[in-house]
Structures are given as C-alpha cells and as structure tokens.
Amino acid sequence: QVQLVESGGGLVQAGGSLRLSCAASGSIFSINDMGWYRQAPGKQRELVAAITSGGSTNYADFVKGRFTISRDNAKNTVYLQMNSLKPEDTAVYYCYAAHVATPVRDYLERWGRGTLVTVSS
C-alpha cells in the first residue's frame, strides 16, 4: 500500500513563505511524476506544479516565479517552496504521485489527503 502524506501547511501573511513536503511511504520501486494541485473553496482543483523523475518541471502560470517544486527520488518526497504568497493562494494543497511501481502492483496515481494553506491579507 502506497500512502502520500503532506506537511508544511499553515497560516501565513501575504508576502510570506511556506514549504510543503509530501512523502510517499511503502515499498516503492519508482515514481514517475509527482506534483501538487490545489483547491480553493467553491473552485475546481487545479494543477500548481509537477516534476518528473528526471527533474523536468511544469508550473501553472499563476505561480511562475513564486513557487519552486523539487523532489528527492531516494526519499520519494516532493517539495513545494512557496514565496511571495498572496491571499488568492489560499487553498487545500494536494500532493500526487503518478505511475507508482511497487513489488505487488503498479498504481496509476496516488493522492495525499491535502494540507491547508491560508494566506491572510
């Protein structure tokens, strides 16, 4: 069983920074893509950033220049450094892992339960 656990959310003032972490646990051979989505109240879930196992990254336009995604393949962990936070960044942030290979089975995708980020003005 593969589980993803996020940490690092919280309350921060506008202009501040937070760093989210997401660790995948279980017996894992490899993970292809990892990344972050977010969902604000009353809105659809949207992609924030993604990173391949080789380190290629993709960002939503609304976070370019402010957020940085990185990962540690040895630890099956992905990070999201969020700088210059704005009130509109307030949302639940969800971690995901795509194409997870394990000794028992391969998973198309796995999701974390989410961590709340609140940015006050």
Backbone as ProteinMPNN parsed JSONL, in Angstrom:
{"seq_chain_A": "QVQLVESGGGLVQAGGSLRLSCAASGSIFSINDMGWYRQAPGKQRELVAAITSGGSTNYADFVKGRFTISRDNAKNTVYLQMNSLKPEDTAVYYCYAAHVATPVRDYLERWGRGTLVTVSS", "coords_chain_A": {"N_chain_A": [[0.841, -1.18, 0.0], [0.62, 2.146, -0.921], [1.092, 5.26, 0.447], [0.557, 8.791, 0.566], [1.72, 11.521, 2.315], [1.182, 14.762, 3.283], [2.8, 17.739, 4.517], [3.456, 20.847, 6.252], [1.708, 22.912, 5.702], [-0.236, 25.848, 6.66], [-0.896, 28.962, 8.383], [-0.156, 32.08, 7.007], [1.108, 35.367, 6.472], [0.35, 37.652, 3.789], [2.802, 37.867, 1.275], [4.576, 36.334, 2.598], [6.279, 33.118, 3.183], [6.06, 29.585, 2.638], [6.855, 26.118, 3.016], [5.984, 23.208, 1.537], [5.84, 19.699, 2.051], [5.828, 16.361, 0.809], [5.645, 13.041, 1.388], [6.008, 9.831, 0.069], [5.053, 6.728, 1.191], [5.804, 3.239, 1.79], [6.574, 0.152, 0.022], [8.355, 0.928, -2.6], [9.273, 0.898, -5.959], [9.663, 2.807, -7.996], [8.694, 6.138, -8.924], [6.96, 7.979, -11.277], [5.879, 10.82, -12.301], [5.541, 13.511, -9.952], [3.693, 15.828, -7.954], [1.78, 18.862, -7.292], [-1.521, 19.828, -6.635], [-4.158, 22.206, -6.147], [-7.048, 23.268, -4.306], [-9.364, 25.664, -3.944], [-11.964, 27.072, -1.855], [-15.122, 26.472, -3.239], [-14.134, 26.271, -5.784], [-12.693, 24.549, -8.648], [-10.359, 21.8, -8.524], [-6.979, 22.512, -9.243], [-3.977, 22.328, -11.204], [-0.857, 22.987, -9.756], [1.982, 22.642, -9.757], [4.364, 20.413, -11.259], [6.656, 17.649, -11.397], [8.994, 15.621, -13.07], [10.544, 12.336, -12.794], [13.046, 12.73, -13.731], [13.519, 15.349, -13.247], [12.411, 17.403, -14.728], [10.299, 20.222, -14.884], [7.018, 21.683, -14.441], [4.889, 24.435, -14.36], [1.978, 26.127, -13.181], [0.701, 29.105, -14.639], [0.015, 31.037, -12.768], [1.713, 30.741, -10.627], [4.28, 30.907, -11.444], [7.597, 31.954, -11.044], [7.232, 32.425, -8.378], [6.749, 30.072, -6.909], [8.531, 27.022, -6.272], [9.161, 23.784, -7.322], [10.489, 20.701, -6.195], [12.213, 17.544, -5.854], [13.14, 14.573, -4.035], [14.314, 11.766, -5.076], [15.362, 9.495, -3.859], [14.167, 9.535, -1.401], [11.553, 9.474, -2.048], [10.045, 11.823, -2.055], [8.419, 14.932, -2.478], [8.662, 18.461, -2.836], [7.368, 21.747, -2.237], [8.229, 24.898, -2.53], [7.002, 27.887, -1.525], [6.853, 31.191, -2.213], [6.393, 34.749, -1.743], [3.625, 34.793, -1.165], [0.126, 35.082, -1.807], [-3.172, 36.258, -0.912], [-4.982, 34.949, -2.603], [-3.798, 32.533, -2.993], [-4.686, 30.912, -1.063], [-5.839, 27.78, -0.151], [-6.598, 24.236, -0.191], [-3.914, 22.143, -0.482], [-2.93, 19.519, -2.493], [-0.99, 16.638, -2.775], [0.339, 14.548, -5.341], [1.192, 11.413, -6.876], [2.298, 9.877, -9.775], [2.071, 6.902, -11.749], [3.219, 4.752, -10.046], [5.429, 2.342, -9.126], [5.449, -0.775, -7.542], [6.43, -3.716, -5.599], [4.179, -5.337, -5.529], [2.1, -4.287, -7.148], [1.365, -1.93, -9.796], [0.546, 1.481, -9.52], [-1.658, 3.747, -11.019], [-2.086, 6.373, -10.149], [-1.621, 8.121, -7.069], [-2.897, 9.856, -4.22], [-2.474, 12.427, -1.787], [-3.98, 13.472, 1.357], [-4.263, 16.143, 1.615], [-3.235, 19.473, 2.54], [-3.844, 22.397, 4.367], [-3.425, 25.67, 3.273], [-3.357, 28.923, 4.285], [-3.53, 32.25, 3.486], [-3.229, 35.335, 4.777], [-4.429, 38.697, 4.4]], "CA_chain_A": [[0.0, 0.0, 0.0], [1.38, 3.383, -1.021], [0.396, 6.421, 1.004], [1.223, 10.078, 0.464], [1.409, 12.357, 3.473], [1.67, 16.131, 3.136], [3.046, 18.532, 5.72], [4.002, 22.178, 5.994], [0.699, 23.949, 5.524], [-0.484, 26.686, 7.818], [-1.335, 30.343, 8.189], [0.96, 32.985, 6.75], [0.689, 36.667, 5.958], [0.674, 37.933, 2.399], [4.207, 38.17, 1.091], [5.381, 35.355, 3.316], [6.683, 31.881, 2.522], [5.828, 28.282, 3.252], [7.401, 24.992, 2.263], [5.217, 21.981, 1.671], [6.524, 18.443, 1.774], [4.95, 15.207, 0.612], [6.434, 11.817, 1.365], [5.312, 8.599, -0.299], [5.535, 5.614, 2.013], [5.501, 1.91, 1.268], [7.647, -0.448, -0.751], [8.224, 1.592, -3.894], [10.4, 0.785, -6.886], [9.864, 4.073, -8.689], [7.555, 7.033, -9.146], [7.199, 8.789, -12.467], [5.657, 12.229, -11.98], [4.978, 13.932, -8.663], [3.319, 17.235, -8.069], [0.825, 19.486, -6.383], [-2.735, 20.505, -7.069], [-4.813, 22.915, -5.058], [-8.477, 23.51, -4.457], [-9.893, 26.737, -3.1], [-13.404, 26.904, -1.608], [-16.012, 26.799, -4.344], [-13.444, 26.206, -7.068], [-12.214, 23.237, -9.048], [-8.961, 21.501, -8.252], [-6.141, 22.953, -10.352], [-2.569, 21.987, -11.117], [0.059, 24.046, -9.317], [3.309, 22.348, -10.294], [4.661, 18.996, -11.399], [8.058, 17.366, -11.666], [9.23, 14.243, -13.479], [11.635, 11.68, -12.073], [14.296, 13.278, -14.244], [13.685, 16.715, -12.772], [11.73, 18.406, -15.549], [9.225, 20.839, -14.115], [5.935, 22.377, -15.123], [4.209, 25.3, -13.401], [0.844, 26.94, -13.598], [1.123, 30.491, -14.859], [-0.226, 31.901, -11.613], [2.751, 30.566, -9.599], [5.612, 31.041, -12.033], [8.418, 32.984, -10.431], [6.992, 32.493, -6.932], [6.816, 28.733, -6.331], [9.53, 26.123, -6.834], [8.956, 22.389, -6.982], [11.688, 19.865, -6.241], [11.955, 16.213, -5.305], [14.241, 13.714, -3.642], [13.88, 10.444, -5.526], [15.776, 8.483, -2.882], [13.224, 9.592, -0.277], [10.188, 9.501, -2.597], [9.475, 13.028, -1.46], [8.345, 16.127, -3.322], [8.567, 19.69, -2.06], [6.885, 22.944, -2.913], [8.617, 26.139, -1.853], [6.064, 28.934, -1.938], [7.286, 32.52, -1.8], [5.526, 35.858, -2.166], [2.275, 34.261, -1.13], [-0.975, 36.034, -1.946], [-4.419, 35.707, -0.349], [-5.62, 34.05, -3.564], [-3.15, 31.219, -2.909], [-5.359, 30.148, -0.022], [-6.452, 26.573, -0.703], [-6.052, 22.964, 0.265], [-2.912, 21.694, -1.441], [-2.882, 18.068, -2.56], [0.161, 16.029, -3.42], [0.027, 13.33, -6.085], [2.283, 10.655, -7.49], [1.777, 9.171, -10.946], [2.798, 5.71, -12.204], [4.0, 4.278, -8.914], [5.732, 0.917, -9.273], [5.759, -1.464, -6.289], [6.592, -5.164, -5.815], [2.877, -6.008, -5.618], [1.314, -3.777, -8.273], [1.636, -0.563, -10.213], [-0.571, 2.392, -9.341], [-1.705, 4.832, -11.992], [-1.867, 7.586, -9.377], [-1.946, 8.133, -5.657], [-3.111, 11.217, -3.747], [-2.472, 12.717, -0.374], [-5.261, 13.973, 1.882], [-4.278, 17.592, 1.499], [-2.808, 20.333, 3.647], [-4.453, 23.709, 4.181], [-2.599, 26.878, 3.267], [-4.179, 30.122, 4.419], [-2.732, 33.461, 3.362], [-4.02, 36.48, 5.231], [-4.053, 39.972, 3.752]], "C_chain_A": [[0.884, 1.239, 0.0], [0.533, 4.515, -0.463], [1.244, 7.661, 0.818], [0.768, 10.942, 1.626], [2.045, 13.728, 3.286], [1.925, 16.755, 4.496], [3.526, 19.911, 5.301], [2.979, 23.266, 5.765], [0.525, 24.771, 6.783], [-0.956, 28.059, 7.422], [-0.116, 31.235, 8.023], [0.4, 34.3, 6.222], [1.078, 36.811, 4.489], [2.124, 38.397, 2.284], [5.135, 37.183, 1.763], [5.653, 34.103, 2.507], [6.268, 30.673, 3.337], [6.498, 27.224, 2.386], [6.584, 23.753, 2.561], [6.092, 20.778, 1.338], [5.484, 17.342, 1.6], [5.814, 13.973, 0.46], [5.546, 10.631, 1.007], [5.912, 7.454, 0.489], [5.089, 4.292, 1.417], [6.708, 1.382, 0.516], [7.507, 0.012, -2.2], [9.476, 1.37, -4.729], [10.704, 2.14, -7.507], [8.56, 4.842, -8.764], [7.889, 7.885, -10.357], [7.032, 10.263, -12.098], [5.161, 12.403, -10.549], [4.607, 15.403, -8.793], [2.279, 17.661, -7.062], [-0.348, 20.072, -7.161], [-3.244, 21.301, -5.883], [-6.287, 23.11, -5.368], [-8.921, 24.547, -3.448], [-11.395, 26.521, -2.907], [-14.235, 27.339, -2.803], [-15.381, 26.734, -5.713], [-13.009, 24.787, -7.382], [-10.755, 23.061, -8.656], [-8.135, 21.88, -9.478], [-4.687, 22.58, -10.118], [-1.763, 23.204, -10.692], [1.427, 23.835, -9.957], [3.504, 20.842, -10.343], [6.135, 18.826, -11.732], [8.207, 15.898, -12.032], [10.359, 13.636, -12.651], [12.983, 12.201, -12.53], [14.518, 14.735, -13.886], [13.068, 17.789, -13.652], [10.506, 18.921, -14.817], [8.205, 21.536, -15.004], [5.174, 23.17, -14.072], [2.967, 25.93, -14.021], [1.305, 28.384, -13.715], [1.013, 31.329, -13.589], [0.798, 31.71, -10.489], [4.164, 30.733, -10.145], [6.359, 32.223, -11.425], [8.248, 33.098, -8.925], [7.164, 31.143, -6.252], [7.905, 27.92, -7.03], [9.248, 24.705, -6.361], [10.278, 21.641, -7.092], [11.339, 18.497, -5.658], [13.253, 15.518, -4.964], [13.803, 12.294, -3.987], [14.239, 9.349, -4.523], [14.802, 8.405, -1.709], [11.777, 9.558, -0.749], [9.404, 10.69, -2.06], [9.505, 14.175, -2.467], [8.099, 17.329, -2.43], [7.974, 20.798, -2.921], [7.265, 24.148, -2.059], [7.743, 27.257, -2.407], [6.506, 30.262, -1.355], [6.299, 33.561, -2.312], [4.062, 35.432, -2.211], [1.234, 35.378, -1.153], [-2.232, 35.42, -1.321], [-5.107, 34.733, -1.306], [-4.924, 32.689, -3.663], [-3.786, 30.345, -1.833], [-6.137, 28.989, -0.629], [-5.962, 25.364, 0.072], [-5.125, 22.469, -0.842], [-2.791, 20.174, -1.342], [-1.649, 17.617, -3.327], [-0.311, 14.815, -4.221], [1.307, 12.695, -6.608], [1.688, 9.827, -8.615], [2.7, 8.029, -11.343], [3.779, 5.26, -11.128], [4.188, 2.771, -9.041], [6.125, 0.324, -7.923], [5.939, -2.949, -6.562], [5.267, -5.89, -6.059], [2.12, -5.57, -6.872], [1.804, -2.397, -8.649], [0.371, 0.261, -10.027], [-0.513, 3.479, -10.408], [-1.459, 6.168, -11.303], [-2.264, 7.363, -7.93], [-2.013, 9.586, -5.207], [-2.954, 11.295, -2.247], [-3.82, 13.274, 0.051], [-5.358, 15.489, 1.847], [-3.782, 18.294, 2.752], [-3.29, 21.746, 3.357], [-3.411, 24.815, 4.263], [-3.539, 28.074, 3.293], [-3.266, 31.339, 4.406], [-3.613, 34.654, 3.72], [-3.511, 37.769, 4.597], [-3.633, 41.011, 4.77]], "O_chain_A": [[1.788, 1.365, 0.825], [-0.615, 4.698, -0.867], [2.471, 7.614, 0.897], [-0.428, 11.074, 1.885], [3.261, 13.855, 3.148], [1.339, 16.35, 5.5], [3.943, 20.125, 4.163], [3.344, 24.436, 5.645], [1.065, 24.44, 7.838], [-1.361, 28.296, 6.284], [0.836, 31.157, 8.8], [-0.662, 34.329, 5.599], [2.015, 36.169, 4.014], [2.605, 39.203, 3.081], [6.343, 37.194, 1.525], [5.318, 34.015, 1.325], [6.144, 30.734, 4.56], [6.684, 27.41, 1.184], [6.506, 23.307, 3.705], [6.959, 20.835, 0.467], [4.399, 17.397, 2.177], [6.612, 13.866, -0.471], [4.468, 10.454, 1.574], [7.123, 7.231, 0.463], [4.13, 4.228, 0.648], [7.727, 2.06, 0.385], [6.64, -0.466, -2.93], [10.593, 1.617, -4.276], [11.856, 2.571, -7.544], [7.472, 4.272, -8.679], [8.98, 8.447, -10.447], [7.983, 10.884, -11.622], [4.455, 11.55, -10.011], [5.143, 16.124, -9.635], [1.944, 16.939, -6.123], [-0.18, 20.718, -8.195], [-2.809, 21.093, -4.75], [-6.71, 23.117, -6.524], [-8.856, 24.323, -2.239], [-12.028, 25.849, -3.722], [-14.068, 28.445, -3.317], [-16.012, 27.098, -6.705], [-12.962, 23.928, -6.501], [-10.017, 24.03, -8.48], [-8.531, 21.607, -10.611], [-4.223, 22.523, -8.979], [-1.96, 24.307, -11.203], [1.963, 24.728, -10.614], [2.896, 20.093, -9.578], [6.778, 19.727, -12.27], [7.619, 15.029, -11.387], [11.042, 14.336, -11.904], [13.963, 12.12, -11.789], [15.572, 15.299, -14.179], [13.193, 18.976, -13.349], [9.765, 18.151, -14.205], [8.484, 21.918, -16.141], [4.848, 22.64, -13.01], [2.92, 26.221, -15.216], [2.189, 28.828, -12.982], [1.824, 32.227, -13.362], [0.76, 32.44, -9.498], [5.134, 30.704, -9.387], [5.83, 33.329, -11.308], [9.024, 33.785, -8.262], [7.674, 31.076, -5.133], [8.169, 28.103, -8.219], [9.113, 24.449, -5.165], [11.087, 21.918, -7.977], [10.286, 18.326, -5.042], [14.312, 15.819, -5.514], [13.009, 11.694, -3.263], [13.493, 8.384, -4.363], [14.631, 7.349, -1.1], [10.863, 9.609, 0.074], [8.246, 10.564, -1.664], [10.475, 14.36, -3.201], [7.422, 17.237, -1.406], [8.066, 20.785, -4.149], [6.687, 24.38, -0.997], [7.748, 27.532, -3.607], [6.53, 30.434, -0.136], [5.483, 33.291, -3.192], [3.358, 35.689, -3.187], [1.436, 36.459, -0.6], [-2.339, 34.198, -1.214], [-5.75, 33.785, -0.857], [-5.416, 31.793, -4.348], [-3.454, 29.166, -1.712], [-6.981, 29.181, -1.503], [-5.038, 25.454, 0.88], [-5.522, 22.39, -2.004], [-2.579, 19.619, -0.264], [-1.319, 18.152, -4.386], [-1.255, 14.134, -3.821], [2.343, 13.343, -6.757], [0.678, 9.149, -8.422], [3.925, 8.146, -11.291], [4.996, 5.371, -11.28], [3.216, 2.017, -9.061], [7.012, 0.839, -7.243], [5.627, -3.405, -7.662], [5.236, -6.931, -6.716], [1.558, -6.407, -7.579], [2.564, -1.77, -7.911], [-0.732, -0.193, -10.332], [0.542, 4.057, -10.667], [-0.709, 7.001, -11.811], [-3.119, 6.536, -7.613], [-1.297, 10.443, -5.724], [-3.263, 10.347, -1.525], [-4.695, 13.518, -0.781], [-6.439, 16.047, 2.035], [-3.893, 17.78, 3.865], [-3.16, 22.235, 2.234], [-2.621, 24.878, 5.206], [-4.406, 28.218, 2.431], [-2.344, 31.445, 5.214], [-4.607, 34.937, 3.052], [-2.325, 37.909, 4.298], [-3.288, 42.133, 4.4]]}, "name": "protein", "num_of_chains": 1, "seq": "QVQLVESGGGLVQAGGSLRLSCAASGSIFSINDMGWYRQAPGKQRELVAAITSGGSTNYADFVKGRFTISRDNAKNTVYLQMNSLKPEDTAVYYCYAAHVATPVRDYLERWGRGTLVTVSS"}
